Amino acid sequence: MAPDKVIWQEARRQNATIITKDDDFAVGGAARFGAPAPSVVWLRLGNSSQKLLLSAFMPMLANVITLLESGELLVEIRGQESR
């Protein structure tokens, strides 16, 4: 697994979005890893299986894409326990 800084830099280089459960990318990433920041989708779903993650994420995918295309750099997807 690559260090966070390498993931951050590669996402910037490829104009990619980081999808993560790790708050290191979502909170203060630019200060730690360098600006400009890549876009980040932050899955705040607690400990959950891949099946649960996908069942929460997939219905929101079109909206997430719309937000990212409109320039949002951080999109949060929250589970019931995170509200």
N, CA, C and O atoms as a CHARMM CRD file, in Angstrom:
* protein
*
  332
    1    1 MET  N      0.84000  -1.17300   0.00000 PROA 1      0.00000
    2    1 MET  CA     0.00000   0.00000   0.00000 PROA 1      0.00000
    3    1 MET  C      0.88900   1.24300   0.00000 PROA 1      0.00000
    4    1 MET  O      1.88400   1.29800   0.72300 PROA 1      0.00000
    5    2 ALA  N      0.53900   2.21200  -0.79000 PROA 2      0.00000
    6    2 ALA  CA     1.32600   3.44000  -0.92500 PROA 2      0.00000
    7    2 ALA  C      1.05700   4.38500   0.24800 PROA 2      0.00000
    8    2 ALA  O     -0.04600   4.40600   0.79400 PROA 2      0.00000
    9    3 PRO  N      2.06200   5.16100   0.62900 PROA 3      0.00000
   10    3 PRO  CA     1.85000   6.19100   1.65000 PROA 3      0.00000
   11    3 PRO  C      0.82900   7.22800   1.16700 PROA 3      0.00000
   12    3 PRO  O      0.67100   7.45300  -0.03300 PROA 3      0.00000
   13    4 ASP  N      0.14200   7.85200   2.12900 PROA 4      0.00000
   14    4 ASP  CA    -0.89400   8.83200   1.80400 PROA 4      0.00000
   15    4 ASP  C     -0.38300   9.92800   0.87300 PROA 4      0.00000
   16    4 ASP  O     -1.07400  10.30600  -0.07400 PROA 4      0.00000
   17    5 LYS  N      0.81500  10.43900   1.13200 PROA 5      0.00000
   18    5 LYS  CA     1.35000  11.53200   0.31000 PROA 5      0.00000
   19    5 LYS  C      1.50400  11.10000  -1.14700 PROA 5      0.00000
   20    5 LYS  O      1.23900  11.88900  -2.05400 PROA 5      0.00000
   21    6 VAL  N      1.92500   9.86600  -1.37900 PROA 6      0.00000
   22    6 VAL  CA     2.08400   9.35900  -2.74300 PROA 6      0.00000
   23    6 VAL  C      0.72200   9.24100  -3.42200 PROA 6      0.00000
   24    6 VAL  O      0.57900   9.59000  -4.59400 PROA 6      0.00000
   25    7 ILE  N     -0.27800   8.75200  -2.69000 PROA 7      0.00000
   26    7 ILE  CA    -1.63500   8.65000  -3.23600 PROA 7      0.00000
   27    7 ILE  C     -2.14100  10.03800  -3.60800 PROA 7      0.00000
   28    7 ILE  O     -2.69600  10.22800  -4.69100 PROA 7      0.00000
   29    8 TRP  N     -1.95400  11.00100  -2.72200 PROA 8      0.00000
   30    8 TRP  CA    -2.38700  12.39500  -2.93000 PROA 8      0.00000
   31    8 TRP  C     -1.74100  12.97700  -4.19200 PROA 8      0.00000
   32    8 TRP  O     -2.42100  13.53800  -5.05100 PROA 8      0.00000
   33    9 GLN  N     -0.42900  12.83300  -4.28300 PROA 9      0.00000
   34    9 GLN  CA     0.30000  13.39300  -5.42200 PROA 9      0.00000
   35    9 GLN  C     -0.10800  12.72100  -6.73400 PROA 9      0.00000
   36    9 GLN  O     -0.22700  13.39000  -7.76100 PROA 9      0.00000
   37   10 GLU  N     -0.32000  11.42300  -6.70600 PROA 10     0.00000
   38   10 GLU  CA    -0.72000  10.70700  -7.91300 PROA 10     0.00000
   39   10 GLU  C     -2.14300  11.09700  -8.32900 PROA 10     0.00000
   40   10 GLU  O     -2.42100  11.22200  -9.52200 PROA 10     0.00000
   41   11 ALA  N     -3.03100  11.28800  -7.37400 PROA 11     0.00000
   42   11 ALA  CA    -4.38500  11.74600  -7.69300 PROA 11     0.00000
   43   11 ALA  C     -4.33600  13.12800  -8.34800 PROA 11     0.00000
   44   11 ALA  O     -5.04700  13.38300  -9.32000 PROA 11     0.00000
   45   12 ARG  N     -3.50400  14.01000  -7.82200 PROA 12     0.00000
   46   12 ARG  CA    -3.33900  15.33200  -8.44900 PROA 12     0.00000
   47   12 ARG  C     -2.79800  15.19800  -9.86600 PROA 12     0.00000
   48   12 ARG  O     -3.30900  15.82600 -10.79300 PROA 12     0.00000
   49   13 ARG  N     -1.76200  14.37900 -10.03100 PROA 13     0.00000
   50   13 ARG  CA    -1.12000  14.22200 -11.33100 PROA 13     0.00000
   51   13 ARG  C     -2.09300  13.69900 -12.38400 PROA 13     0.00000
   52   13 ARG  O     -2.05900  14.12800 -13.53700 PROA 13     0.00000
   53   14 GLN  N     -2.95600  12.77500 -11.98100 PROA 14     0.00000
   54   14 GLN  CA    -3.87900  12.16400 -12.92500 PROA 14     0.00000
   55   14 GLN  C     -5.25300  12.83600 -12.94500 PROA 14     0.00000
   56   14 GLN  O     -6.15900  12.38000 -13.64300 PROA 14     0.00000
   57   15 ASN  N     -5.40700  13.90900 -12.18800 PROA 15     0.00000
   58   15 ASN  CA    -6.69900  14.58300 -12.06600 PROA 15     0.00000
   59   15 ASN  C     -7.77600  13.58200 -11.64300 PROA 15     0.00000
   60   15 ASN  O     -8.87800  13.55400 -12.19100 PROA 15     0.00000
   61   16 ALA  N     -7.42100  12.76900 -10.65700 PROA 16     0.00000
   62   16 ALA  CA    -8.30300  11.71100 -10.16600 PROA 16     0.00000
   63   16 ALA  C     -8.93200  12.11400  -8.83900 PROA 16     0.00000
   64   16 ALA  O     -8.48800  13.05900  -8.18700 PROA 16     0.00000
   65   17 THR  N     -9.95600  11.39400  -8.45600 PROA 17     0.00000
   66   17 THR  CA   -10.62800  11.59900  -7.18200 PROA 17     0.00000
   67   17 THR  C    -10.23200  10.48800  -6.22300 PROA 17     0.00000
   68   17 THR  O    -10.19300   9.31700  -6.60100 PROA 17     0.00000
   69   18 ILE  N     -9.94100  10.85500  -4.99600 PROA 18     0.00000
   70   18 ILE  CA    -9.65300   9.88100  -3.95100 PROA 18     0.00000
   71   18 ILE  C    -10.96700   9.53600  -3.26700 PROA 18     0.00000
   72   18 ILE  O    -11.66900  10.42900  -2.79200 PROA 18     0.00000
   73   19 ILE  N    -11.30700   8.26600  -3.21200 PROA 19     0.00000
   74   19 ILE  CA   -12.47300   7.79000  -2.47200 PROA 19     0.00000
   75   19 ILE  C    -11.93200   7.04700  -1.26500 PROA 19     0.00000
   76   19 ILE  O    -11.19900   6.06900  -1.40900 PROA 19     0.00000
   77   20 THR  N    -12.29000   7.50900  -0.07600 PROA 20     0.00000
   78   20 THR  CA   -11.62900   7.01100   1.12900 PROA 20     0.00000
   79   20 THR  C    -12.54400   7.03200   2.34500 PROA 20     0.00000
   80   20 THR  O    -13.51700   7.78400   2.38900 PROA 20     0.00000
   81   21 LYS  N    -12.22900   6.21200   3.31600 PROA 21     0.00000
   82   21 LYS  CA   -12.83000   6.28700   4.63700 PROA 21     0.00000
   83   21 LYS  C    -11.88100   6.99800   5.60500 PROA 21     0.00000
   84   21 LYS  O    -12.23500   7.23700   6.76000 PROA 21     0.00000
   85   22 ASP  N    -10.69400   7.33200   5.14100 PROA 22     0.00000
   86   22 ASP  CA    -9.62500   7.90800   5.95100 PROA 22     0.00000
   87   22 ASP  C     -9.77500   9.42400   6.03300 PROA 22     0.00000
   88   22 ASP  O     -9.77500  10.09700   5.00200 PROA 22     0.00000
   89   23 ASP  N     -9.90200   9.96900   7.23400 PROA 23     0.00000
   90   23 ASP  CA   -10.05800  11.41900   7.36300 PROA 23     0.00000
   91   23 ASP  C     -8.77100  12.18100   7.07100 PROA 23     0.00000
   92   23 ASP  O     -8.80900  13.40600   6.94800 PROA 23     0.00000
   93   24 ASP  N     -7.62600  11.49300   6.95600 PROA 24     0.00000
   94   24 ASP  CA    -6.37400  12.17400   6.63100 PROA 24     0.00000
   95   24 ASP  C     -6.46300  12.91400   5.30100 PROA 24     0.00000
   96   24 ASP  O     -5.87500  13.98500   5.15500 PROA 24     0.00000
   97   25 PHE  N     -7.17600  12.37100   4.34300 PROA 25     0.00000
   98   25 PHE  CA    -7.33000  13.02200   3.04300 PROA 25     0.00000
   99   25 PHE  C     -8.38700  14.12800   3.09700 PROA 25     0.00000
  100   25 PHE  O     -8.25600  15.14800   2.42000 PROA 25     0.00000
  101   26 ALA  N     -9.42300  13.92800   3.89500 PROA 26     0.00000
  102   26 ALA  CA   -10.55900  14.83600   3.89600 PROA 26     0.00000
  103   26 ALA  C    -10.35300  16.07400   4.76300 PROA 26     0.00000
  104   26 ALA  O    -10.87900  17.14200   4.45200 PROA 26     0.00000
  105   27 VAL  N     -9.60200  15.94100   5.83000 PROA 27     0.00000
  106   27 VAL  CA    -9.43700  17.03800   6.79200 PROA 27     0.00000
  107   27 VAL  C     -7.97900  17.49100   6.78400 PROA 27     0.00000
  108   27 VAL  O     -7.10400  16.81100   7.32000 PROA 27     0.00000
  109   28 GLY  N     -7.73300  18.62700   6.17900 PROA 28     0.00000
  110   28 GLY  CA    -6.38800  19.19900   6.18700 PROA 28     0.00000
  111   28 GLY  C     -5.39400  18.52900   5.25800 PROA 28     0.00000
  112   28 GLY  O     -4.18500  18.66600   5.44800 PROA 28     0.00000
  113   29 GLY  N     -5.87100  17.81500   4.26800 PROA 29     0.00000
  114   29 GLY  CA    -4.97800  17.11600   3.34600 PROA 29     0.00000
  115   29 GLY  C     -4.02600  18.04600   2.61600 PROA 29     0.00000
  116   29 GLY  O     -2.84400  17.73600   2.47000 PROA 29     0.00000
  117   30 ALA  N     -4.52600  19.17700   2.15800 PROA 30     0.00000
  118   30 ALA  CA    -3.68200  20.12000   1.40700 PROA 30     0.00000
  119   30 ALA  C     -2.55200  20.65100   2.27700 PROA 30     0.00000
  120   30 ALA  O     -1.44100  20.85700   1.78900 PROA 30     0.00000
  121   31 ALA  N     -2.82300  20.87600   3.56000 PROA 31     0.00000
  122   31 ALA  CA    -1.77800  21.35600   4.46900 PROA 31     0.00000
  123   31 ALA  C     -0.70900  20.29300   4.69600 PROA 31     0.00000
  124   31 ALA  O      0.47300  20.61500   4.81800 PROA 31     0.00000
  125   32 ARG  N     -1.11800  19.03900   4.75200 PROA 32     0.00000
  126   32 ARG  CA    -0.15900  17.94700   4.99600 PROA 32     0.00000
  127   32 ARG  C      0.55100  17.48000   3.73500 PROA 32     0.00000
  128   32 ARG  O      1.74900  17.19600   3.76000 PROA 32     0.00000
  129   33 PHE  N     -0.19400  17.39800   2.62100 PROA 33     0.00000
  130   33 PHE  CA     0.34000  16.74900   1.43000 PROA 33     0.00000
  131   33 PHE  C      0.62200  17.71200   0.27600 PROA 33     0.00000
  132   33 PHE  O      1.24800  17.32000  -0.70900 PROA 33     0.00000
  133   34 GLY  N      0.17700  18.95200   0.38000 PROA 34     0.00000
  134   34 GLY  CA     0.45100  19.94800  -0.64300 PROA 34     0.00000
  135   34 GLY  C     -0.76200  20.33100  -1.47100 PROA 34     0.00000
  136   34 GLY  O     -1.63700  19.51200  -1.75200 PROA 34     0.00000
  137   35 ALA  N     -0.78800  21.58900  -1.84800 PROA 35     0.00000
  138   35 ALA  CA    -1.85800  22.11600  -2.68900 PROA 35     0.00000
  139   35 ALA  C     -1.36200  22.12300  -4.13100 PROA 35     0.00000
  140   35 ALA  O     -0.15300  22.13300  -4.36000 PROA 35     0.00000
  141   36 PRO  N     -2.23500  22.11900  -5.07400 PROA 36     0.00000
  142   36 PRO  CA    -3.69900  22.07100  -4.95800 PROA 36     0.00000
  143   36 PRO  C     -4.16500  20.67600  -4.55700 PROA 36     0.00000
  144   36 PRO  O     -3.48200  19.67700  -4.78600 PROA 36     0.00000
  145   37 ALA  N     -5.33800  20.64300  -3.95800 PROA 37     0.00000
  146   37 ALA  CA    -5.89800  19.38200  -3.48800 PROA 37     0.00000
  147   37 ALA  C     -6.65100  18.67300  -4.60500 PROA 37     0.00000
  148   37 ALA  O     -7.33300  19.31800  -5.40200 PROA 37     0.00000
  149   38 PRO  N     -6.53000  17.34300  -4.66800 PROA 38     0.00000
  150   38 PRO  CA    -7.40800  16.58700  -5.55900 PROA 38     0.00000
  151   38 PRO  C     -8.80000  16.52200  -4.92100 PROA 38     0.00000
  152   38 PRO  O     -8.94400  16.81500  -3.73400 PROA 38     0.00000
  153   39 SER  N     -9.79400  16.15400  -5.66700 PROA 39     0.00000
  154   39 SER  CA   -11.11300  15.96800  -5.07500 PROA 39     0.00000
  155   39 SER  C    -11.10600  14.69100  -4.23800 PROA 39     0.00000
  156   39 SER  O    -10.39200  13.73300  -4.53200 PROA 39     0.00000
  157   40 VAL  N    -11.92800  14.71200  -3.18200 PROA 40     0.00000
  158   40 VAL  CA   -11.99600  13.59800  -2.23900 PROA 40     0.00000
  159   40 VAL  C    -13.46000  13.26800  -1.97600 PROA 40     0.00000
  160   40 VAL  O    -14.26700  14.15500  -1.69600 PROA 40     0.00000
  161   41 VAL  N    -13.79200  11.98800  -2.06800 PROA 41     0.00000
  162   41 VAL  CA   -15.09100  11.49200  -1.61300 PROA 41     0.00000
  163   41 VAL  C    -14.81500  10.75800  -0.31200 PROA 41     0.00000
  164   41 VAL  O    -14.09300   9.76200  -0.29000 PROA 41     0.00000
  165   42 TRP  N    -15.40000  11.26200   0.77600 PROA 42     0.00000
  166   42 TRP  CA   -15.13800  10.75600   2.10700 PROA 42     0.00000
  167   42 TRP  C    -16.32200   9.90500   2.55000 PROA 42     0.00000
  168   42 TRP  O    -17.41300  10.42500   2.78300 PROA 42     0.00000
  169   43 LEU  N    -16.10800   8.60900   2.66500 PROA 43     0.00000
  170   43 LEU  CA   -17.13900   7.67400   3.09600 PROA 43     0.00000
  171   43 LEU  C    -17.10900   7.59200   4.61800 PROA 43     0.00000
  172   43 LEU  O    -16.19100   7.01600   5.20200 PROA 43     0.00000
  173   44 ARG  N    -18.11300   8.17000   5.24300 PROA 44     0.00000
  174   44 ARG  CA   -18.19100   8.18800   6.71000 PROA 44     0.00000
  175   44 ARG  C    -19.24500   7.18100   7.15000 PROA 44     0.00000
  176   44 ARG  O    -20.31000   7.54000   7.65200 PROA 44     0.00000
  177   45 LEU  N    -18.91900   5.92700   6.95000 PROA 45     0.00000
  178   45 LEU  CA   -19.88700   4.85600   7.18300 PROA 45     0.00000
  179   45 LEU  C    -19.49000   3.91700   8.31400 PROA 45     0.00000
  180   45 LEU  O    -20.13800   2.89000   8.51300 PROA 45     0.00000
  181   46 GLY  N    -18.44900   4.24400   9.05000 PROA 46     0.00000
  182   46 GLY  CA   -18.02100   3.38300  10.13900 PROA 46     0.00000
  183   46 GLY  C    -17.49100   2.05400   9.62200 PROA 46     0.00000
  184   46 GLY  O    -17.25000   1.89200   8.42600 PROA 46     0.00000
  185   47 ASN  N    -17.31200   1.11300  10.52800 PROA 47     0.00000
  186   47 ASN  CA   -16.84800  -0.20800  10.12900 PROA 47     0.00000
  187   47 ASN  C    -17.97100  -0.91400   9.38900 PROA 47     0.00000
  188   47 ASN  O    -19.05100  -1.12800   9.93900 PROA 47     0.00000
  189   48 SER  N    -17.71400  -1.27000   8.15800 PROA 48     0.00000
  190   48 SER  CA   -18.75200  -1.91300   7.36600 PROA 48     0.00000
  191   48 SER  C    -18.12900  -2.77900   6.28700 PROA 48     0.00000
  192   48 SER  O    -16.97100  -2.59800   5.90800 PROA 48     0.00000
  193   49 SER  N    -18.89800  -3.69400   5.81600 PROA 49     0.00000
  194   49 SER  CA   -18.43700  -4.59500   4.76600 PROA 49     0.00000
  195   49 SER  C    -18.40400  -3.86100   3.42800 PROA 49     0.00000
  196   49 SER  O    -18.99000  -2.79000   3.27400 PROA 49     0.00000
  197   50 GLN  N    -17.71400  -4.45400   2.47800 PROA 50     0.00000
  198   50 GLN  CA   -17.68400  -3.88500   1.13100 PROA 50     0.00000
  199   50 GLN  C    -19.09800  -3.80800   0.55500 PROA 50     0.00000
  200   50 GLN  O    -19.44600  -2.84200  -0.12300 PROA 50     0.00000
  201   51 LYS  N    -19.90200  -4.81900   0.82600 PROA 51     0.00000
  202   51 LYS  CA   -21.28500  -4.83100   0.33400 PROA 51     0.00000
  203   51 LYS  C    -22.07300  -3.64000   0.88200 PROA 51     0.00000
  204   51 LYS  O    -22.80400  -2.98900   0.13600 PROA 51     0.00000
  205   52 LEU  N    -21.93300  -3.35100   2.16800 PROA 52     0.00000
  206   52 LEU  CA   -22.62300  -2.20900   2.76700 PROA 52     0.00000
  207   52 LEU  C    -22.10500  -0.89000   2.20300 PROA 52     0.00000
  208   52 LEU  O    -22.88400   0.02000   1.91900 PROA 52     0.00000
  209   53 LEU  N    -20.78000  -0.79000   2.04100 PROA 53     0.00000
  210   53 LEU  CA   -20.20500   0.42700   1.44700 PROA 53     0.00000
  211   53 LEU  C    -20.78700   0.67700   0.06300 PROA 53     0.00000
  212   53 LEU  O    -21.22200   1.78700  -0.24500 PROA 53     0.00000
  213   54 LEU  N    -20.79300  -0.34800  -0.76000 PROA 54     0.00000
  214   54 LEU  CA   -21.32100  -0.19600  -2.12000 PROA 54     0.00000
  215   54 LEU  C    -22.80800   0.09800  -2.12100 PROA 54     0.00000
  216   54 LEU  O    -23.27800   0.88400  -2.94400 PROA 54     0.00000
  217   55 SER  N    -23.55900  -0.51300  -1.21900 PROA 55     0.00000
  218   55 SER  CA   -25.00600  -0.26100  -1.18800 PROA 55     0.00000
  219   55 SER  C    -25.31100   1.17300  -0.75800 PROA 55     0.00000
  220   55 SER  O    -26.34300   1.72000  -1.14500 PROA 55     0.00000
  221   56 ALA  N    -24.43900   1.78700   0.03000 PROA 56     0.00000
  222   56 ALA  CA   -24.61700   3.18300   0.42400 PROA 56     0.00000
  223   56 ALA  C    -24.11900   4.13700  -0.65700 PROA 56     0.00000
  224   56 ALA  O    -24.71100   5.19300  -0.88400 PROA 56     0.00000
  225   57 PHE  N    -23.03200   3.76000  -1.31900 PROA 57     0.00000
  226   57 PHE  CA   -22.37300   4.64800  -2.27800 PROA 57     0.00000
  227   57 PHE  C    -23.04800   4.67000  -3.65400 PROA 57     0.00000
  228   57 PHE  O    -23.23900   5.73900  -4.23400 PROA 57     0.00000
  229   58 MET  N    -23.40000   3.51500  -4.16500 PROA 58     0.00000
  230   58 MET  CA   -23.88500   3.43200  -5.54900 PROA 58     0.00000
  231   58 MET  C    -25.15000   4.26100  -5.82200 PROA 58     0.00000
  232   58 MET  O    -25.22300   4.89100  -6.87700 PROA 58     0.00000
  233   59 PRO  N    -26.13600   4.29300  -4.93800 PROA 59     0.00000
  234   59 PRO  CA   -27.31300   5.13100  -5.21900 PROA 59     0.00000
  235   59 PRO  C    -26.98800   6.62800  -5.27600 PROA 59     0.00000
  236   59 PRO  O    -27.74700   7.40500  -5.85500 PROA 59     0.00000
  237   60 MET  N    -25.88200   7.02600  -4.68700 PROA 60     0.00000
  238   60 MET  CA   -25.49400   8.43700  -4.65100 PROA 60     0.00000
  239   60 MET  C    -24.49500   8.80300  -5.74100 PROA 60     0.00000
  240   60 MET  O    -24.12900   9.97100  -5.87400 PROA 60     0.00000
  241   61 LEU  N    -24.05400   7.83000  -6.51400 PROA 61     0.00000
  242   61 LEU  CA   -22.96100   8.04700  -7.45200 PROA 61     0.00000
  243   61 LEU  C    -23.23700   9.17400  -8.44100 PROA 61     0.00000
  244   61 LEU  O    -22.36900  10.01800  -8.66500 PROA 61     0.00000
  245   62 ALA  N    -24.41500   9.20700  -9.03200 PROA 62     0.00000
  246   62 ALA  CA   -24.72500  10.26500 -10.00600 PROA 62     0.00000
  247   62 ALA  C    -24.63900  11.64700  -9.35400 PROA 62     0.00000
  248   62 ALA  O    -24.10700  12.58300  -9.95100 PROA 62     0.00000
  249   63 ASN  N    -25.15800  11.77600  -8.13300 PROA 63     0.00000
  250   63 ASN  CA   -25.10000  13.05000  -7.42000 PROA 63     0.00000
  251   63 ASN  C    -23.66100  13.40700  -7.06200 PROA 63     0.00000
  252   63 ASN  O    -23.27300  14.57200  -7.15700 PROA 63     0.00000
  253   64 VAL  N    -22.87000  12.42200  -6.65200 PROA 64     0.00000
  254   64 VAL  CA   -21.45700  12.65000  -6.32500 PROA 64     0.00000
  255   64 VAL  C    -20.72300  13.16200  -7.56200 PROA 64     0.00000
  256   64 VAL  O    -19.95300  14.11900  -7.47500 PROA 64     0.00000
  257   65 ILE  N    -20.95600  12.53700  -8.69800 PROA 65     0.00000
  258   65 ILE  CA   -20.30600  12.96900  -9.94300 PROA 65     0.00000
  259   65 ILE  C    -20.70500  14.39400 -10.28300 PROA 65     0.00000
  260   65 ILE  O    -19.85900  15.19900 -10.67400 PROA 65     0.00000
  261   66 THR  N    -21.98000  14.71300 -10.13700 PROA 66     0.00000
  262   66 THR  CA   -22.45200  16.07600 -10.40900 PROA 66     0.00000
  263   66 THR  C    -21.74000  17.08400  -9.51000 PROA 66     0.00000
  264   66 THR  O    -21.29300  18.12900  -9.98300 PROA 66     0.00000
  265   67 LEU  N    -21.63300  16.78000  -8.23300 PROA 67     0.00000
  266   67 LEU  CA   -20.95500  17.68300  -7.30200 PROA 67     0.00000
  267   67 LEU  C    -19.48600  17.86000  -7.66500 PROA 67     0.00000
  268   67 LEU  O    -18.97200  18.97900  -7.65300 PROA 67     0.00000
  269   68 LEU  N    -18.80700  16.75600  -7.98700 PROA 68     0.00000
  270   68 LEU  CA   -17.39900  16.84300  -8.36300 PROA 68     0.00000
  271   68 LEU  C    -17.21400  17.63900  -9.64700 PROA 68     0.00000
  272   68 LEU  O    -16.29200  18.44800  -9.75000 PROA 68     0.00000
  273   69 GLU  N    -18.08300  17.41400 -10.62100 PROA 69     0.00000
  274   69 GLU  CA   -17.98300  18.14800 -11.88500 PROA 69     0.00000
  275   69 GLU  C    -18.28700  19.63200 -11.72000 PROA 69     0.00000
  276   69 GLU  O    -17.84800  20.45000 -12.52800 PROA 69     0.00000
  277   70 SER  N    -19.04100  19.98500 -10.66900 PROA 70     0.00000
  278   70 SER  CA   -19.34000  21.40100 -10.42300 PROA 70     0.00000
  279   70 SER  C    -18.22900  22.08500  -9.63400 PROA 70     0.00000
  280   70 SER  O    -18.30900  23.28300  -9.36000 PROA 70     0.00000
  281   71 GLY  N    -17.18100  21.32100  -9.26200 PROA 71     0.00000
  282   71 GLY  CA   -16.03500  21.93100  -8.60200 PROA 71     0.00000
  283   71 GLY  C    -15.87600  21.61900  -7.12900 PROA 71     0.00000
  284   71 GLY  O    -14.91900  22.08100  -6.50700 PROA 71     0.00000
  285   72 GLU  N    -16.78600  20.84800  -6.55100 PROA 72     0.00000
  286   72 GLU  CA   -16.62400  20.47500  -5.14000 PROA 72     0.00000
  287   72 GLU  C    -15.34300  19.67400  -4.98400 PROA 72     0.00000
  288   72 GLU  O    -15.07100  18.77500  -5.77900 PROA 72     0.00000
  289   73 LEU  N    -14.56300  19.99000  -3.97300 PROA 73     0.00000
  290   73 LEU  CA   -13.33800  19.24100  -3.70500 PROA 73     0.00000
  291   73 LEU  C    -13.53700  18.16500  -2.64700 PROA 73     0.00000
  292   73 LEU  O    -12.75400  17.21800  -2.56900 PROA 73     0.00000
  293   74 LEU  N    -14.58600  18.30600  -1.82900 PROA 74     0.00000
  294   74 LEU  CA   -14.86100  17.31200  -0.79400 PROA 74     0.00000
  295   74 LEU  C    -16.34600  16.97800  -0.81200 PROA 74     0.00000
  296   74 LEU  O    -17.19400  17.85600  -0.65600 PROA 74     0.00000
  297   75 VAL  N    -16.64600  15.70900  -1.00300 PROA 75     0.00000
  298   75 VAL  CA   -18.02100  15.21500  -0.93500 PROA 75     0.00000
  299   75 VAL  C    -18.05600  14.17200   0.16500 PROA 75     0.00000
  300   75 VAL  O    -17.31800  13.18800   0.12300 PROA 75     0.00000
  301   76 GLU  N    -18.92600  14.39200   1.16000 PROA 76     0.00000
  302   76 GLU  CA   -19.06500  13.45100   2.27300 PROA 76     0.00000
  303   76 GLU  C    -20.29000  12.58000   2.06700 PROA 76     0.00000
  304   76 GLU  O    -21.36200  13.06300   1.70300 PROA 76     0.00000
  305   77 ILE  N    -20.11500  11.29300   2.30500 PROA 77     0.00000
  306   77 ILE  CA   -21.24100  10.36100   2.32900 PROA 77     0.00000
  307   77 ILE  C    -21.29800   9.80800   3.73200 PROA 77     0.00000
  308   77 ILE  O    -20.39100   9.10800   4.18200 PROA 77     0.00000
  309   78 ARG  N    -22.37800  10.13200   4.41600 PROA 78     0.00000
  310   78 ARG  CA   -22.50400   9.77200   5.82700 PROA 78     0.00000
  311   78 ARG  C    -23.47200   8.61000   6.00100 PROA 78     0.00000
  312   78 ARG  O    -24.48500   8.50100   5.30900 PROA 78     0.00000
  313   79 GLY  N    -23.12600   7.75000   6.94500 PROA 79     0.00000
  314   79 GLY  CA   -24.02500   6.68000   7.36800 PROA 79     0.00000
  315   79 GLY  C    -24.91400   7.17900   8.47900 PROA 79     0.00000
  316   79 GLY  O    -24.74600   8.29700   8.96600 PROA 79     0.00000
  317   80 GLN  N    -25.84900   6.36400   8.87700 PROA 80     0.00000
  318   80 GLN  CA   -26.77800   6.73600   9.92900 PROA 80     0.00000
  319   80 GLN  C    -26.05600   7.11600  11.21700 PROA 80     0.00000
  320   80 GLN  O    -26.44200   8.07200  11.89000 PROA 80     0.00000
  321   81 GLU  N    -25.00400   6.36700  11.56300 PROA 81     0.00000
  322   81 GLU  CA   -24.30400   6.61400  12.82700 PROA 81     0.00000
  323   81 GLU  C    -23.48300   7.90100  12.80200 PROA 81     0.00000
  324   81 GLU  O    -23.06500   8.37500  13.85800 PROA 81     0.00000
  325   82 SER  N    -23.23800   8.48800  11.60500 PROA 82     0.00000
  326   82 SER  CA   -22.41900   9.70100  11.49700 PROA 82     0.00000
  327   82 SER  C    -23.23900  10.97700  11.51200 PROA 82     0.00000
  328   82 SER  O    -22.66700  12.06700  11.50200 PROA 82     0.00000
  329   83 ARG  N    -24.54900  10.87900  11.53500 PROA 83     0.00000
  330   83 ARG  CA   -25.40000  12.07900  11.44300 PROA 83     0.00000
  331   83 ARG  C    -25.53800  12.77300  12.76000 PROA 83     0.00000
  332   83 ARG  O    -26.21900  13.79400  12.85200 PROA 83     0.00000
